[in-house]
């Protein structure tokens, strides 16, 4: 008999030692995931779609703030991480590789990624994970998330 972890939590803390709510989910992916990826590759042709399998093991916030180890769902947890880990806001024109970007909708963190480069014309280039699907390197507005309110952050120490 196989044990499937569905609601376990990783022992993950902020710099101020507050637990970050997260989810370890090892269930297999649904059948249509690869079809969804194929559709996204067609829609976002300029993006670099990394050749990794779809996974519920981590989401965009787990990639950005937890080294691909877990799924961080609640926007309040992202706010806690940004505050407790002492991220500071950075203007778009000052963004450097290693900074992070958070996409906000209605004040809540909907999506996040890691800045991996920049183009003087197109702006920051971001590595992010699109839901349960795959990792993609893309320019900030070229993704299925609303880029109308993005904030860039950096850790200074």
Buried (B, 14 or more C-beta within 10 A) or exposed (E): EEEEEEEEBBEBEBEEEBEBBBBBBEEEBEEEBBEBBEEBEEEBEEBEBEEEEBBBBBBBBBBBBBEBBBBBBBBEBBBBBBEBBBBEEBEEEEBEEEBBBBBBEEEEBBBBBBBBEBEEEEBBBBBBBBBBBBBBBBBBEBBEBBBEEBBBBBEEE
